[in-house]
């Protein structure tokens, strides 16, 4: 009888290749899962902040037109400095804090406050607050808060971190909230 040698070694090598392919697939699924988790977190933050801004606008309805505009974190100009301390219970409300100043403070607080705003939580965000009329003072005016941000599903973390990336490198996600104040 002829003895076969080396068959067990070939079987083990084939098993290792199949195992390596399986582990590679699982690693890819894990990375995709982490990216989707970041996307879900960003979407939840944007939705929460949009609702918070809507509530603040309802509370300061006499100054609705002061909330209108486009705000973003690119260039750092909008979030660079905090306005007067309107409504900040830790510091005390500024004496000259009227409805216009309150609108400015609300926008900064919702978008820029460290640890609680969009700044630092959402990648390259832009928020556009619009109204059906310029003055935004008729009873049925509809206010729309439209937010866009870079999704974690971009081609790589380098694309997310780079502001020099092309539009093709980035996946833009958006959320729109409309309400009648």
C-alpha positions in Angstrom: 0.0 0.0 0.0 1.3 3.4 -1.0 1.4 6.0 1.8 0.1 9.5 1.2 2.1 12.2 2.8 1.4 15.9 3.0 -2.4 15.8 2.7 -3.0 16.9 6.2 -0.7 19.9 5.7 -2.6 21.0 2.6 -5.9 20.7 4.5 -4.6 22.8 7.3 -3.4 25.5 4.8 -6.8 25.6 3.1 -8.5 25.9 6.5 -6.3 28.8 7.4 -7.0 30.6 4.1 -10.8 30.1 4.6 -10.4 31.3 8.3 -8.4 34.4 7.2 -11.0 35.4 4.6 -13.7 35.1 7.3 -11.8 37.2 9.8 -11.1 39.8 7.1 -14.9 39.9 6.4 -15.7 40.3 10.0 -13.2 43.2 10.4 -14.8 44.9 7.4 -18.2 44.5 9.0 -16.9 45.9 12.3 -15.5 49.0 10.5 -18.7 49.6 8.6 -20.7 49.2 11.8 -18.5 51.8 13.6 -19.0 54.3 10.7 -22.8 53.8 10.8 -22.8 54.3 14.6 -21.0 57.7 14.1 -23.6 58.6 11.4 -26.5 57.7 13.7 -24.9 59.7 16.5 -24.4 62.8 14.3 -28.0 62.5 13.0 -29.4 62.3 16.6 -27.3 65.4 17.6 -28.5 67.3 14.5 -32.2 66.4 15.2 -31.9 67.3 18.9 -30.2 70.7 18.1 -32.7 71.5 15.4 -35.6 70.9 17.8 -33.8 72.9 20.5 -33.4 75.8 18.1 -37.1 75.6 17.2 -38.1 75.7 20.9 -35.8 78.7 21.5 -37.3 80.5 18.5 -40.8 79.9 19.8 -39.7 81.3 23.1 -38.3 84.4 21.5 -40.9 84.8 18.7 -40.7 88.6 18.6 -37.1 88.3 17.2 -37.6 85.5 14.7 -36.0 87.4 11.8 -32.8 87.6 13.9 -32.4 83.8 13.8 -32.5 83.7 9.9 -29.3 83.0 8.1 -26.6 80.5 7.3 -24.2 79.3 10.0 -21.3 76.9 9.8 -18.1 75.8 11.5 -15.8 76.2 8.5 -13.5 79.1 9.0 -14.3 79.3 12.7 -15.7 82.8 12.5 -19.2 82.0 13.8 -18.1 80.0 16.8 -15.0 81.9 17.5 -16.4 84.1 20.3 -19.4 83.7 22.5 -21.9 86.6 22.5 -23.2 88.2 25.8 -24.2 85.8 28.5 -28.0 85.9 27.8 -29.7 83.1 29.7 -26.5 81.6 31.1 -27.6 80.8 34.7 -24.0 80.2 35.8 -22.9 83.7 34.8 -26.0 85.7 35.1 -28.0 87.4 32.3 -26.4 90.5 30.9 -28.3 93.7 31.7 -28.5 94.7 28.0 -29.8 91.3 26.8 -32.9 92.0 24.7 -34.6 89.8 22.2 -32.0 90.5 19.5 -29.1 89.6 21.8 -31.0 86.6 23.0 -31.3 85.3 19.4 -27.6 85.7 18.9 -26.9 83.9 22.1 -29.4 81.1 21.3 -27.7 80.5 17.9 -24.2 80.4 19.5 -25.4 78.2 22.4 -27.1 75.6 20.1 -24.4 75.4 17.5 -21.1 76.3 19.3 -21.2 75.7 23.1 -18.3 73.3 24.0 -19.5 69.8 24.7 -23.2 70.4 23.9 -23.3 72.2 20.5 -22.9 70.9 16.9 -19.3 72.2 17.1 -17.1 69.2 17.9 -19.9 66.7 17.6 -20.8 66.9 13.9 -18.3 66.9 11.0 -18.3 70.1 8.9 -21.8 71.3 9.6 -23.8 74.0 7.9 -27.2 75.2 9.1 -29.6 77.4 7.1 -32.5 78.9 8.9 -35.1 80.3 6.6 -38.7 81.6 6.8 -41.5 81.8 4.2 -41.4 85.6 4.5 -38.4 87.9 5.1 -39.8 89.4 8.3 -41.1 86.1 9.5 -43.9 87.8 11.4 -47.2 86.5 9.9 -49.1 83.8 11.8 -48.6 81.1 9.3 -45.0 81.7 8.4 -43.1 78.4 8.3 -39.5 78.3 9.6 -37.2 75.7 8.2 -33.9 74.6 9.8 -31.9 72.7 7.2 -28.6 71.1 8.4 -26.0 69.5 6.2 -22.9 67.7 7.5 -20.2 65.2 6.3 -21.2 61.6 6.8 -18.8 59.1 8.2 -19.5 57.0 5.1 -16.9 59.1 3.3 -14.2 57.1 1.6 -11.7 57.4 4.5 -11.0 59.1 7.8 -8.4 61.2 5.9 -11.2 62.6 3.7 -13.2 63.4 6.8 -10.4 65.3 8.4 -9.2 67.1 5.3 -11.0 70.3 4.3 -9.0 70.2 1.1 -10.8 67.1 -0.1 -13.0 67.3 -3.2 -16.7 67.0 -3.1 -16.3 63.5 -4.5 -14.3 62.5 -1.4 -17.2 63.4 0.9 -20.7 62.1 1.5 -23.0 64.9 2.6 -26.0 64.0 4.8 -28.8 66.4 5.6 -31.8 66.9 7.8 -34.6 69.4 7.5 -37.0 70.5 10.2 -40.0 72.8 9.4 -42.3 74.3 12.0 -44.7 77.1 12.6 -43.6 79.3 15.5 
